[in-house]
Amino acid sequence: MGMDKFFKLTENKTTVKTELLAGVTTFFTMAYIIFVNPEILSSEFGAGMNPGAVFVATCLAAALGTILLGLLSNYPFAQAPGMGLNAFFSFTVCGMMGFSWQAALAAVFISGVLFIALTGTGLRQKIVDSIPMSLKRAISAGIGLFIALIGLSNAGIVTTPYGGVPIVGLGDFGNPSTLLALFGLILVIALLCLKVKGSLFIGIIITAAIGVIMQFAFKVELGLSTPGLTNAFGESFSEFAAALGQCFVGFGDLFSTGDGVGAMLISVVTVLIVMTLTDMFDTVGTLIGCAEKGGFLDKDGNLPRAGGAMMADAIATSAGAVMGTSTVTTYVESTAGVSEGGKTGLTSMFTGALFLLALLFAPVMGLIPGAATAPALIIVGVMMVASLKEIRWGDFTEALPCFVTVTMMPFGYSIADGIGMGFIFYALVKLFTGKFKEVHPVLLTFAALFLVKYVLMALGIV
């Protein structure tokens, strides 16, 4: 009776059984993140974090964010460390900008605190509204291409600059790891075409199993390890304990990176702006999309109790940084649970509980090769690029900044520079066409900050 009253099950015409089915469905559609996030954050070309520690942090942060969202908003949505946000953390902040992973976690913690303050005052939504919809869609698509490039590189299908090659080119299709990744990609595509729920997660598990057979039965070297179950549990949680709270240690690194105070401030401001903006776009856009799917929007197209949902992701982001993972955000895969009839926060409770149970996968982390997770990255990229269809390509003042945003992320290998240059070119084309009044003061401020950064870079100051 208490559960019915708290989650308003009867009022929303749903049952515990329906909410359970919806929660399980949502979990399996987004469970790939428990393997993909450690792969991204542990990359030797990125943050280089311990995969076992990231695995535990991912499960705990996802559980916390999802359960909080259900309790604070009573919506059937789920959260976890965000795709794109983890790539920015690993490959841009740590890989290109040279921050330590502890410093990057400190930046995530600060952005989480900023989210809490901005959400509490209502400014978060106003900042999001200042960015034109065309650029929001371009940012999403650009991140999708960036993630796909990482997946293609991890699969060995293409070679990329961060792999030590000066240009992008085709990889070695005779490499067993590449062949395994191609098998995984074709498998995931088939599962998606057949509309199998949890296609990405199932694809990772089956591909990993094939990899185990290849290495241990046919002696094909894939770099897999098989520690005993007890050791695997112990190692993962001891590694997590060692990483716990390292974001506070990272504050010293965060504010000492760069040659001089000016360079340090430019770098820190850039990181915080991009983390804050990307998460805000991601969360708000996903919430609206999922809410529209579930019929939760009011007659004016607004989402009641949106503040509670955004506060959940703000708290989970800061808590996730303390645990040792990148920014937490709402997942569009939540729509899978909504499609199964999920209508209340009880769905989120079940999804969050399953993320806690997912900690039992810790012993098999060493048996998940990069070739098994790469297909998921490629497919997520496909899904994110879909936003391009909504951009008005016939309007040059919209098309150019969007094109710059989308192409600079993968080709410039930087999510931050893609956003920064997109903002700058948006302001320029509006100025040249006499439409400068269309540029919101907030966007103009961000464009000016990025422009100052590039000028200082050209002068060799940073």
MARVOVO-45926 format. One record per residue (C-alpha): residue number from 0; residue in three letters; x, y, z. Coordinates in steps of 0.05 Angstrom, whole numbers. Layout:
<rs>
NUM/ALA/X/Y/Z
...
</rs>
This chain:
<rs>
0/MET/0/0/0
1/GLY/58/47/18
2/MET/92/33/-49
3/ASP/28/45/-87
4/LYS/17/111/-52
5/PHE/90/135/-57
6/PHE/98/120/-132
7/LYS/24/132/-148
8/LEU/17/66/-184
9/THR/-59/65/-185
10/GLU/-63/138/-206
11/ASN/-16/123/-264
12/LYS/-54/60/-282
13/THR/6/13/-274
14/THR/26/-46/-230
15/VAL/88/-71/-195
16/LYS/94/-127/-246
17/THR/92/-77/-304
18/GLU/143/-31/-271
19/LEU/189/-91/-258
20/LEU/186/-112/-331
21/ALA/200/-41/-353
22/GLY/258/-34/-305
23/VAL/290/-99/-329
24/THR/281/-78/-402
25/THR/314/-10/-390
26/PHE/372/-43/-354
27/PHE/388/-92/-410
28/THR/384/-38/-464
29/MET/437/4/-428
30/ALA/477/-49/-391
31/TYR/532/-44/-445
32/ILE/557/18/-407
33/ILE/585/-26/-351
34/PHE/635/-55/-400
35/VAL/643/4/-448
36/ASN/657/58/-396
37/PRO/717/21/-366
38/GLU/743/9/-437
39/ILE/742/84/-452
40/LEU/768/110/-386
41/SER/824/58/-382
42/SER/850/72/-453
43/GLU/925/82/-456
44/PHE/912/139/-504
45/GLY/864/172/-455
46/ALA/855/173/-380
47/GLY/891/106/-367
48/MET/848/91/-306
49/ASN/843/22/-275
50/PRO/786/-15/-311
51/GLY/766/-55/-249
52/ALA/758/8/-208
53/VAL/719/43/-264
54/PHE/673/-18/-271
55/VAL/653/-15/-198
56/ALA/646/61/-200
57/THR/602/56/-263
58/CYS/554/6/-231
59/LEU/549/46/-166
60/ALA/541/114/-200
61/ALA/488/87/-247
62/ALA/450/56/-189
63/LEU/453/120/-148
64/GLY/432/166/-205
65/THR/376/121/-228
66/ILE/347/109/-158
67/LEU/352/184/-142
68/LEU/317/202/-206
69/GLY/259/155/-189
70/LEU/254/182/-118
71/LEU/260/256/-135
72/SER/217/258/-198
73/ASN/176/194/-200
74/TYR/193/184/-274
75/PRO/214/116/-303
76/PHE/282/140/-329
77/ALA/352/115/-316
78/GLN/421/146/-310
79/ALA/493/124/-318
80/PRO/561/154/-338
81/GLY/545/185/-406
82/MET/573/165/-473
83/GLY/608/224/-505
84/LEU/620/254/-437
85/ASN/666/195/-420
86/ALA/702/204/-487
87/PHE/712/278/-473
88/PHE/738/261/-403
89/SER/787/208/-427
90/PHE/811/229/-496
91/THR/806/305/-493
92/VAL/816/326/-421
93/CYS/867/272/-404
94/GLY/894/251/-472
95/MET/900/318/-509
96/MET/899/371/-454
97/GLY/946/331/-409
98/PHE/906/331/-345
99/SER/914/272/-298
100/TRP/852/229/-288
101/GLN/849/254/-217
102/ALA/846/326/-243
103/ALA/793/306/-293
104/LEU/752/276/-236
105/ALA/760/341/-198
106/ALA/731/378/-258
107/VAL/672/330/-260
108/PHE/661/341/-186
109/ILE/661/417/-195
110/SER/614/412/-254
111/GLY/567/370/-211
112/VAL/567/423/-157
113/LEU/553/476/-211
114/PHE/496/432/-237
115/ILE/466/430/-167
116/ALA/470/505/-159
117/LEU/444/519/-229
118/THR/388/469/-223
119/GLY/367/496/-155
120/THR/363/567/-182
121/GLY/331/549/-248
122/LEU/390/578/-288
123/ARG/409/510/-317
124/GLN/348/509/-362
125/LYS/360/581/-383
126/ILE/431/566/-404
127/VAL/408/507/-445
128/ASP/355/550/-478
129/SER/408/601/-500
130/ILE/440/551/-548
131/PRO/402/545/-615
132/MET/371/478/-628
133/SER/412/469/-691
134/LEU/477/471/-652
135/LYS/450/424/-598
136/ARG/434/374/-653
137/ALA/502/384/-685
138/ILE/537/374/-618
139/SER/501/308/-608
140/ALA/518/285/-678
141/GLY/591/307/-673
142/ILE/599/268/-608
143/GLY/568/209/-643
144/LEU/620/211/-699
145/PHE/675/220/-647
146/ILE/651/158/-609
147/ALA/644/119/-674
148/LEU/716/137/-693
149/ILE/740/111/-626
150/GLY/700/47/-636
151/LEU/728/37/-707
152/SER/798/48/-681
153/ASN/789/1/-621
154/ALA/762/-51/-670
155/GLY/823/-43/-715
156/ILE/777/-27/-774
157/VAL/812/41/-782
158/THR/877/69/-758
159/THR/876/138/-725
160/PRO/925/192/-703
161/TYR/923/172/-630
162/GLY/945/102/-653
163/GLY/1010/131/-677
164/VAL/990/140/-750
165/PRO/989/210/-780
166/ILE/925/200/-821
167/VAL/862/158/-816
168/GLY/865/95/-858
169/LEU/839/24/-862
170/GLY/865/-25/-810
171/ASP/891/-96/-816
172/PHE/832/-141/-833
173/GLY/876/-202/-822
174/ASN/884/-185/-748
175/PRO/844/-234/-705
176/SER/820/-178/-659
177/THR/794/-139/-719
178/LEU/758/-200/-746
179/LEU/727/-211/-677
180/ALA/703/-139/-676
181/LEU/674/-145/-746
182/PHE/636/-208/-723
183/GLY/610/-169/-662
184/LEU/589/-110/-705
185/ILE/551/-155/-754
186/LEU/519/-192/-695
187/VAL/495/-127/-662
188/ILE/468/-101/-729
189/ALA/429/-165/-738
190/LEU/401/-163/-667
191/LEU/380/-90/-676
192/CYS/347/-105/-743
193/LEU/309/-162/-709
194/LYS/289/-112/-654
195/VAL/319/-155/-598
196/LYS/318/-118/-532
197/GLY/387/-108/-502
198/SER/421/-118/-569
199/LEU/485/-81/-550
200/PHE/492/-117/-484
201/ILE/478/-186/-515
202/GLY/527/-170/-572
203/ILE/583/-154/-522
204/ILE/571/-218/-482
205/ILE/569/-264/-543
206/THR/629/-231/-577
207/ALA/668/-236/-512
208/ALA/650/-309/-507
209/ILE/675/-321/-578
210/GLY/739/-284/-558
211/VAL/750/-330/-498
212/ILE/743/-391/-544
213/MET/791/-360/-594
214/GLN/845/-347/-542
215/PHE/840/-407/-496
216/ALA/817/-461/-545
217/PHE/852/-439/-608
218/LYS/911/-401/-577
219/VAL/895/-335/-611
220/GLU/926/-279/-569
221/LEU/874/-227/-550
222/GLY/904/-204/-485
223/LEU/850/-235/-441
224/SER/863/-253/-368
225/THR/828/-303/-323
226/PRO/840/-289/-250
227/GLY/804/-332/-199
228/LEU/735/-309/-178
229/THR/757/-289/-108
230/ASN/818/-252/-133
231/ALA/777/-216/-187
232/PHE/726/-191/-136
233/GLY/781/-171/-88
234/GLU/822/-136/-141
235/SER/764/-97/-170
236/PHE/740/-71/-103
237/SER/809/-57/-76
238/GLU/824/-18/-139
239/PHE/758/19/-130
240/ALA/777/34/-58
241/ALA/844/62/-81
242/ALA/809/108/-132
243/LEU/754/130/-83
244/GLY/761/204/-67
245/GLN/818/215/-115
246/CYS/779/274/-145
247/PHE/798/314/-83
248/VAL/871/297/-94
249/GLY/862/320/-166
250/PHE/845/392/-146
251/GLY/919/406/-140
252/ASP/933/378/-210
253/LEU/872/414/-239
254/PHE/897/482/-218
255/SER/970/471/-236
256/THR/965/446/-308
257/GLY/994/491/-362
258/ASP/1052/539/-367
259/GLY/1031/596/-323
260/VAL/968/620/-290
261/GLY/936/644/-355
262/ALA/944/578/-390
263/MET/919/541/-330
264/LEU/856/583/-324
265/ILE/841/578/-399
266/SER/847/502/-395
267/VAL/805/495/-332
268/VAL/751/542/-358
269/THR/748/505/-424
270/VAL/740/438/-390
271/LEU/686/463/-343
272/ILE/646/499/-398
273/VAL/646/438/-443
274/MET/629/389/-387
275/THR/573/433/-363
276/LEU/543/449/-431
277/THR/548/378/-458
278/ASP/515/347/-398
279/MET/461/400/-396
280/PHE/444/389/-470
281/ASP/447/313/-461
282/THR/403/310/-399
283/VAL/351/361/-419
284/GLY/345/334/-490
285/THR/340/262/-465
286/LEU/289/279/-412
287/ILE/244/315/-462
288/GLY/251/259/-513
289/CYS/235/204/-463
290/ALA/179/245/-433
291/GLU/148/256/-501
292/LYS/152/181/-514
293/GLY/116/167/-448
294/GLY/65/222/-454
295/PHE/91/258/-392
296/LEU/94/328/-423
297/ASP/40/378/-404
298/LYS/-3/416/-454
299/ASP/51/469/-462
300/GLY/104/417/-478
301/ASN/138/425/-410
302/LEU/159/368/-364
303/PRO/131/374/-294
304/ARG/181/356/-239
305/ALA/239/364/-288
306/GLY/278/398/-232
307/GLY/278/334/-192
308/ALA/304/294/-250
309/MET/360/344/-265
310/MET/378/348/-191
311/ALA/386/272/-190
312/ASP/437/276/-247
313/ALA/473/334/-214
314/ILE/481/297/-148
315/ALA/501/232/-183
316/THR/553/270/-224
317/SER/589/296/-162
318/ALA/581/229/-126
319/GLY/605/192/-188
320/ALA/668/236/-189
321/VAL/682/217/-117
322/MET/673/143/-136
323/GLY/718/150/-197
324/THR/678/158/-260
325/SER/659/211/-311
326/THR/595/253/-315
327/VAL/529/218/-302
328/THR/469/233/-346
329/THR/400/208/-365
330/TYR/399/153/-418
331/VAL/355/154/-480
332/GLU/350/78/-472
333/SER/300/94/-418
334/THR/248/96/-474
335/ALA/254/21/-479
336/GLY/225/14/-409
337/VAL/173/66/-423
338/SER/152/26/-485
339/GLU/142/-34/-439
340/GLY/93/5/-397
341/GLY/138/39/-345
342/LYS/104/100/-318
343/THR/133/115/-249
344/GLY/197/119/-209
345/LEU/188/46/-188
346/THR/215/27/-256
347/SER/278/66/-238
348/MET/283/30/-172
349/PHE/285/-37/-207
350/THR/335/-13/-259
351/GLY/380/16/-204
352/ALA/377/-49/-165
353/LEU/400/-87/-227
354/PHE/460/-41/-234
355/LEU/479/-62/-163
356/LEU/471/-135/-181
357/ALA/515/-122/-242
358/LEU/574/-117/-194
359/LEU/574/-193/-198
360/PHE/603/-186/-268
361/ALA/669/-162/-237
362/PRO/704/-229/-246
363/VAL/694/-229/-322
364/MET/722/-159/-334
365/GLY/788/-189/-356
366/LEU/751/-231/-408
367/ILE/719/-172/-445
368/PRO/766/-151/-502
369/GLY/763/-83/-535
370/ALA/739/-119/-597
371/ALA/675/-138/-559
372/THR/658/-67/-537
373/ALA/679/-31/-601
374/PRO/615/-50/-640
375/ALA/573/-17/-585
376/LEU/612/48/-594
377/ILE/601/47/-669
378/ILE/526/33/-662
379/VAL/517/88/-609
380/GLY/551/135/-658
381/VAL/499/115/-711
382/MET/443/131/-662
383/MET/471/199/-643
384/VAL/483/221/-715
385/ALA/408/214/-728
386/SER/399/285/-701
387/LEU/429/313/-765
388/LYS/364/303/-803
389/GLU/332/358/-761
390/ILE/383/412/-781
391/ARG/361/463/-834
392/TRP/417/450/-884
393/GLY/385/498/-934
394/ASP/400/557/-888
395/PHE/475/571/-895
396/THR/477/609/-829
397/GLU/453/546/-795
398/ALA/489/495/-838
399/LEU/560/523/-833
400/PRO/567/526/-757
401/CYS/534/458/-752
402/PHE/581/428/-804
403/VAL/641/458/-767
404/THR/617/429/-701
405/VAL/604/360/-729
406/THR/669/353/-769
407/MET/717/385/-719
408/MET/701/335/-664
409/PRO/726/272/-700
410/PHE/776/306/-748
411/GLY/804/353/-696
412/TYR/798/296/-645
413/SER/767/343/-594
414/ILE/696/350/-570
415/ALA/714/417/-537
416/ASP/742/447/-601
417/GLY/682/424/-640
418/ILE/635/461/-593
419/GLY/680/522/-588
420/MET/689/530/-663
421/GLY/615/518/-675
422/PHE/598/574/-627
423/ILE/648/622/-660
424/PHE/624/608/-731
425/TYR/552/614/-710
426/ALA/565/684/-683
427/LEU/605/703/-746
428/VAL/553/681/-797
429/LYS/498/716/-760
430/LEU/541/779/-757
431/PHE/556/777/-832
432/THR/483/767/-850
433/GLY/456/821/-805
434/LYS/423/772/-758
435/PHE/469/784/-699
436/LYS/409/796/-654
437/GLU/393/722/-660
438/VAL/457/706/-621
439/HIS/440/699/-547
440/PRO/486/737/-500
441/VAL/504/673/-464
442/LEU/525/639/-529
443/LEU/564/701/-549
444/THR/601/699/-482
445/PHE/621/627/-493
446/ALA/642/641/-565
447/ALA/686/699/-540
448/LEU/719/655/-487
449/PHE/736/603/-539
450/LEU/761/656/-587
451/VAL/808/684/-534
452/LYS/834/614/-523
453/TYR/850/604/-597
454/VAL/883/673/-602
455/LEU/927/657/-543
456/MET/944/590/-574
457/ALA/963/625/-640
458/LEU/1008/672/-601
459/GLY/1041/614/-566
460/ILE/1018/637/-498
461/VAL/979/573/-483
</rs>
